[in-house]
Amino acid sequence: MRVLIMTAVAPERDAVQRGLGHDSRFEFALAGVGLAAAAVNGAMVLAETAVPYDLVVIAGIAGGFPGQAEIGSLVVASEIIAADLGVELLDGFSSLDDLGFGSTRISVAADLAERLTAALTAAGLDARTAPVLTVATATGTAATAALLAERVPGAAAEAMEGFGIATAAALRGVPVIEIRAISNAVGPRDRDAWRIGDALKALEAASSVLAEVL
Ligand SMILES: O=C(O)c1cccc(C(=O)CC[C@H]2O[C@@H](n3cnc4c(=O)[nH]cnc43)[C@H](O)[C@@H]2O)c1
């Protein structure tokens, strides 16, 4: 099995690498921060490979929706959703799906996602399977957090790359999963409250479980 792991930035990649250990099944590429960089870099890596990948794993830190995923916990995506891709209306929001311009939702390798969450839980980690949002603008207010939670019931995490990488993978027919470790709460921006170190430790622990599950 040949697996491509994509993270936004190097500290996330390093955490995953520490967890996986030396394992020739896994290759790494940086996506960059944000949906556009992630889509382009994902598409390039997947197009340039001589031997096709069997799986793309999107991994990194994320904001967690209060009451759904606390800091230091893990979210394995049940679906990857571009939550702000659409048009703002005077009385709400219409997604690309509503407008008939495509889809804002990408399916994951659901069986693998469920097995991974079960294995993470069995290993004593706080993990759940739930929708993971991709946003162009990281949420910075309670009002936006509430809007997103209402738009996608059950959403547990938001990050900025998943939908871009998953779109590239879907175009090549490569299955995808997304694993996020929660570094901060989705809501009023308070950078001092981010617990990046805790999230990277959780990501490392999750990666060692991932190596066993695959
Ligand atoms: O400063 C560091 O040491 C450091 C280490 C690892 C990662 C970072 C980042 O800033 C990564 C940015 C990345 O994180 C995702 N993220 C995290 N929290 C949120 C959020 O509340 N809303 C949206 N995205 C979030 C996102 O995918 C960014 O690409 C720094």
The ligand as a Gaussian input file, in Angstrom:
#p B3LYP/6-31G(d) Opt

LIG

0 1
 O        3.101000      27.862000      15.309000
 C        3.262000      26.647000      15.268000
 O        4.157000      26.031000      15.902000
 C        2.347000      25.847000      14.462000
 C        2.489000      24.470000      14.449000
 C        1.601000      23.731000      13.698000
 C        0.587000      24.371000      12.987000
 C        0.473000      25.738000      13.031000
 C       -0.598000      26.432000      12.303000
 O       -0.852000      27.598000      12.496000
 C       -1.339000      25.633000      11.337000
 C       -2.465000      26.404000      10.700000
 C       -3.474000      25.387000      10.289000
 O       -4.214000      24.978000      11.388000
 C       -5.524000      24.727000      11.043000
 N       -6.359000      25.375000      12.050000
 C       -6.109000      25.308000      13.371000
 N       -7.070000      25.907000      14.064000
 C       -7.963000      26.375000      13.162000
 C       -9.205000      27.063000      13.294000
 O       -9.706000      27.370000      14.386000
 N       -9.844000      27.384000      12.143000
 C       -9.336000      27.054000      10.935000
 N       -8.173000      26.384000      10.771000
 C       -7.509000      26.038000      11.875000
 C       -5.672000      25.207000       9.618000
 O       -5.856000      24.086000       8.805000
 C       -4.405000      25.941000       9.293000
 O       -3.841000      25.581000       8.087000
 C        1.347000      26.499000      13.768000

